Amino acid sequence: MVALDTVWPADSIEFCPHESASDIFVCGTYRLEQPLADTQVHTDDNIVDFEPTARKQSQVRRGKCLVLQVTEDRGVSQIQEISLPAVLDQKWCHTSRTASPVLGIADSEGNVTLHEWHKEERQLKAFQSVSCATSDVLCLSLDWSTRRYPTNNHGSLVVSLSNGSLCVLNPDSTGNLTIVNRWRAHDYEPWIAAWNYWDTSIIYSGGDDLTMKGWDVRQNFIQPIFTNKRHVIISTCSVCFSYPRRFNAGVTTIQSHPHIEYLIAVGSYDNSVCIFDTRKPLVPLVQGDVGGGAWRVKWHPSPSRKEDLLVASMHDGFKVARAHNGEHATWEVVKRFDDHRSLAYGVDWSFAPPGVDGETLIGSCSFYDHMLHLWSS
């Protein structure tokens, strides 16, 4: 399998879904700059003290978007490097065949930048930057609304912010994205926000407050349409009411199924992935143990493999699970990839046709060892 040193810690992999650029993918990196060393201070008694200057300084996070190409022999070649604040998440907008591919990048200084793929020049070019929050707030995740129904124009974008808020961006009359809604959604960091690809009035979010919530953009955002939160037991007059446990740790990842209307996959720091029917979002159809906190889940892009789910399991590598959604839902890990030696963060399926072996190409990246791998399943 192919391996590439990304130099800086890597946390995001996204393959371009457009058929004209299915050999292109991006890797996002995140580097926390080391603060200045403690400064020596000489006192009147000629005794040396140390002033902890780093505590007085804000953290500086740098990042890069590495633009890469899959070669004919399934190798990898870097063709561009874009310097940014630290990259937290990236998503390609699913557009029609006649529209150019567009990439949205969420960064550590409250911005979402949009980049268009130029096929002839083989590079991404930035064309808009939207400030979703002040520079001390991180954009943690983003998701486009067009996965199920690609359009010629940009779809809507939902972004989660480290201050507990979500915001929705819609294209205006000129085609530029503008913020149309922003609201407080979680008590702690909302690690993920995701559209219901079948009904783009609905947004799902999950955060460090151990909750998953649903939101309807047609309503005000005073309260969610549902809240799935941790186990609660209330005892009154010797009667005990117990609500089933959902998440024992922060909710980190959510993806609507692109081929089965009412399914979403939800991952958590509690080492599990749950499959929910969106019509009953409080009780999972099935819960699978993935061995480590699930940072990303990705359904297979082909309807012929609609049961296959790719999982980045943080402390336990990368896995392909098979979630059968029949009369009795089942969960089975059918492949694992353990060549990474650090936190398993970014992962994605290629949208290109399968190889001669019938397998789909997969890209994965890990943080502290700053490695990218290509493998298949």
CORBEL-V953660 format. One record per residue. N is the residue number from 1. RES is the residue in one small letter. PHI is phi as a letter, one per 30 degrees, with the letter a starting at -180 (none if undefined). Layout:
n=N res=RES phi=PHI
n=N res=RES phi=PHI
This chain:
n=1 res=m phi=none
n=2 res=v phi=d
n=3 res=a phi=b
n=4 res=l phi=b
n=5 res=d phi=d
n=6 res=t phi=d
n=7 res=v phi=i
n=8 res=w phi=c
n=9 res=p phi=e
n=10 res=a phi=c
n=11 res=d phi=b
n=12 res=s phi=a
n=13 res=i phi=b
n=14 res=e phi=b
n=15 res=f phi=d
n=16 res=c phi=d
n=17 res=p phi=d
n=18 res=h phi=d
n=19 res=e phi=d
n=20 res=s phi=d
n=21 res=a phi=b
n=22 res=s phi=d
n=23 res=d phi=c
n=24 res=i phi=c
n=25 res=f phi=b
n=26 res=v phi=b
n=27 res=c phi=b
n=28 res=g phi=c
n=29 res=t phi=b
n=30 res=y phi=b
n=31 res=r phi=b
n=32 res=l phi=d
n=33 res=e phi=d
n=34 res=q phi=d
n=35 res=p phi=d
n=36 res=l phi=d
n=37 res=a phi=d
n=38 res=d phi=e
n=39 res=t phi=c
n=40 res=q phi=d
n=41 res=v phi=b
n=42 res=h phi=c
n=43 res=t phi=d
n=44 res=d phi=d
n=45 res=d phi=d
n=46 res=n phi=i
n=47 res=i phi=c
n=48 res=v phi=d
n=49 res=d phi=c
n=50 res=f phi=b
n=51 res=e phi=c
n=52 res=p phi=d
n=53 res=t phi=d
n=54 res=a phi=d
n=55 res=r phi=d
n=56 res=k phi=c
n=57 res=q phi=c
n=58 res=s phi=d
n=59 res=q phi=d
n=60 res=v phi=c
n=61 res=r phi=c
n=62 res=r phi=c
n=63 res=g phi=a
n=64 res=k phi=b
n=65 res=c phi=c
n=66 res=l phi=c
n=67 res=v phi=c
n=68 res=l phi=b
n=69 res=q phi=b
n=70 res=v phi=d
n=71 res=t phi=d
n=72 res=e phi=d
n=73 res=d phi=c
n=74 res=r phi=i
n=75 res=g phi=d
n=76 res=v phi=b
n=77 res=s phi=b
n=78 res=q phi=d
n=79 res=i phi=c
n=80 res=q phi=a
n=81 res=e phi=b
n=82 res=i phi=c
n=83 res=s phi=d
n=84 res=l phi=b
n=85 res=p phi=e
n=86 res=a phi=e
n=87 res=v phi=c
n=88 res=l phi=c
n=89 res=d phi=a
n=90 res=q phi=b
n=91 res=k phi=b
n=92 res=w phi=d
n=93 res=c phi=d
n=94 res=h phi=d
n=95 res=t phi=c
n=96 res=s phi=d
n=97 res=r phi=d
n=98 res=t phi=d
n=99 res=a phi=c
n=100 res=s phi=d
n=101 res=p phi=d
n=102 res=v phi=b
n=103 res=l phi=c
n=104 res=g phi=c
n=105 res=i phi=b
n=106 res=a phi=c
n=107 res=d phi=b
n=108 res=s phi=d
n=109 res=e phi=c
n=110 res=g phi=i
n=111 res=n phi=c
n=112 res=v phi=c
n=113 res=t phi=c
n=114 res=l phi=c
n=115 res=h phi=b
n=116 res=e phi=c
n=117 res=w phi=d
n=118 res=h phi=c
n=119 res=k phi=d
n=120 res=e phi=d
n=121 res=e phi=d
n=122 res=r phi=h
n=123 res=q phi=a
n=124 res=l phi=c
n=125 res=k phi=b
n=126 res=a phi=d
n=127 res=f phi=b
n=128 res=q phi=a
n=129 res=s phi=b
n=130 res=v phi=c
n=131 res=s phi=d
n=132 res=c phi=d
n=133 res=a phi=a
n=134 res=t phi=d
n=135 res=s phi=d
n=136 res=d phi=c
n=137 res=v phi=c
n=138 res=l phi=c
n=139 res=c phi=d
n=140 res=l phi=d
n=141 res=s phi=a
n=142 res=l phi=a
n=143 res=d phi=a
n=144 res=w phi=c
n=145 res=s phi=d
n=146 res=t phi=c
n=147 res=r phi=e
n=148 res=r phi=d
n=149 res=y phi=b
n=150 res=p phi=d
n=151 res=t phi=b
n=152 res=n phi=d
n=153 res=n phi=c
n=154 res=h phi=d
n=155 res=g phi=d
n=156 res=s phi=d
n=157 res=l phi=b
n=158 res=v phi=c
n=159 res=v phi=b
n=160 res=s phi=c
n=161 res=l phi=b
n=162 res=s phi=d
n=163 res=n phi=d
n=164 res=g phi=j
n=165 res=s phi=c
n=166 res=l phi=b
n=167 res=c phi=b
n=168 res=v phi=c
n=169 res=l phi=c
n=170 res=n phi=b
n=171 res=p phi=d
n=172 res=d phi=c
n=173 res=s phi=d
n=174 res=t phi=c
n=175 res=g phi=j
n=176 res=n phi=d
n=177 res=l phi=d
n=178 res=t phi=b
n=179 res=i phi=d
n=180 res=v phi=c
n=181 res=n phi=b
n=182 res=r phi=b
n=183 res=w phi=a
n=184 res=r phi=d
n=185 res=a phi=c
n=186 res=h phi=b
n=187 res=d phi=d
n=188 res=y phi=b
n=189 res=e phi=e
n=190 res=p phi=d
n=191 res=w phi=d
n=192 res=i phi=b
n=193 res=a phi=b
n=194 res=a phi=a
n=195 res=w phi=d
n=196 res=n phi=d
n=197 res=y phi=d
n=198 res=w phi=c
n=199 res=d phi=b
n=200 res=t phi=d
n=201 res=s phi=d
n=202 res=i phi=c
n=203 res=i phi=b
n=204 res=y phi=c
n=205 res=s phi=b
n=206 res=g phi=b
n=207 res=g phi=a
n=208 res=d phi=d
n=209 res=d phi=d
n=210 res=l phi=i
n=211 res=t phi=b
n=212 res=m phi=c
n=213 res=k phi=b
n=214 res=g phi=c
n=215 res=w phi=b
n=216 res=d phi=c
n=217 res=v phi=d
n=218 res=r phi=d
n=219 res=q phi=c
n=220 res=n phi=d
n=221 res=f phi=c
n=222 res=i phi=d
n=223 res=q phi=b
n=224 res=p phi=d
n=225 res=i phi=d
n=226 res=f phi=a
n=227 res=t phi=b
n=228 res=n phi=c
n=229 res=k phi=b
n=230 res=r phi=d
n=231 res=h phi=e
n=232 res=v phi=b
n=233 res=i phi=b
n=234 res=i phi=c
n=235 res=s phi=c
n=236 res=t phi=b
n=237 res=c phi=h
n=238 res=s phi=i
n=239 res=v phi=c
n=240 res=c phi=c
n=241 res=f phi=c
n=242 res=s phi=c
n=243 res=y phi=c
n=244 res=p phi=e
n=245 res=r phi=d
n=246 res=r phi=c
n=247 res=f phi=b
n=248 res=n phi=c
n=249 res=a phi=a
n=250 res=g phi=e
n=251 res=v phi=d
n=252 res=t phi=c
n=253 res=t phi=a
n=254 res=i phi=b
n=255 res=q phi=b
n=256 res=s phi=d
n=257 res=h phi=d
n=258 res=p phi=d
n=259 res=h phi=b
n=260 res=i phi=b
n=261 res=e phi=e
n=262 res=y phi=c
n=263 res=l phi=c
n=264 res=i phi=b
n=265 res=a phi=c
n=266 res=v phi=b
n=267 res=g phi=c
n=268 res=s phi=b
n=269 res=y phi=d
n=270 res=d phi=d
n=271 res=n phi=i
n=272 res=s phi=b
n=273 res=v phi=b
n=274 res=c phi=c
n=275 res=i phi=c
n=276 res=f phi=c
n=277 res=d phi=d
n=278 res=t phi=d
n=279 res=r phi=d
n=280 res=k phi=b
n=281 res=p phi=d
n=282 res=l phi=c
n=283 res=v phi=b
n=284 res=p phi=d
n=285 res=l phi=d
n=286 res=v phi=a
n=287 res=q phi=b
n=288 res=g phi=c
n=289 res=d phi=d
n=290 res=v phi=c
n=291 res=g phi=i
n=292 res=g phi=a
n=293 res=g phi=e
n=294 res=a phi=d
n=295 res=w phi=d
n=296 res=r phi=b
n=297 res=v phi=b
n=298 res=k phi=b
n=299 res=w phi=d
n=300 res=h phi=d
n=301 res=p phi=d
n=302 res=s phi=c
n=303 res=p phi=d
n=304 res=s phi=d
n=305 res=r phi=b
n=306 res=k phi=d
n=307 res=e phi=c
n=308 res=d phi=c
n=309 res=l phi=b
n=310 res=l phi=c
n=311 res=v phi=b
n=312 res=a phi=c
n=313 res=s phi=c
n=314 res=m phi=h
n=315 res=h phi=d
n=316 res=d phi=b
n=317 res=g phi=i
n=318 res=f phi=c
n=319 res=k phi=b
n=320 res=v phi=c
n=321 res=a phi=c
n=322 res=r phi=c
n=323 res=a phi=c
n=324 res=h phi=d
n=325 res=n phi=c
n=326 res=g phi=c
n=327 res=e phi=d
n=328 res=h phi=b
n=329 res=a phi=d
n=330 res=t phi=b
n=331 res=w phi=b
n=332 res=e phi=b
n=333 res=v phi=d
n=334 res=v phi=c
n=335 res=k phi=a
n=336 res=r phi=b
n=337 res=f phi=b
n=338 res=d phi=c
n=339 res=d phi=d
n=340 res=h phi=d
n=341 res=r phi=c
n=342 res=s phi=a
n=343 res=l phi=e
n=344 res=a phi=d
n=345 res=y phi=c
n=346 res=g phi=c
n=347 res=v phi=a
n=348 res=d phi=a
n=349 res=w phi=d
n=350 res=s phi=d
n=351 res=f phi=c
n=352 res=a phi=d
n=353 res=p phi=e
n=354 res=p phi=e
n=355 res=g phi=d
n=356 res=v phi=d
n=357 res=d phi=d
n=358 res=g phi=i
n=359 res=e phi=c
n=360 res=t phi=c
n=361 res=l phi=d
n=362 res=i phi=b
n=363 res=g phi=c
n=364 res=s phi=b
n=365 res=c phi=b
n=366 res=s phi=b
n=367 res=f phi=d
n=368 res=y phi=d
n=369 res=d phi=d
n=370 res=h phi=h
n=371 res=m phi=b
n=372 res=l phi=b
n=373 res=h phi=b
n=374 res=l phi=c
n=375 res=w phi=b
n=376 res=s phi=b
n=377 res=s phi=a
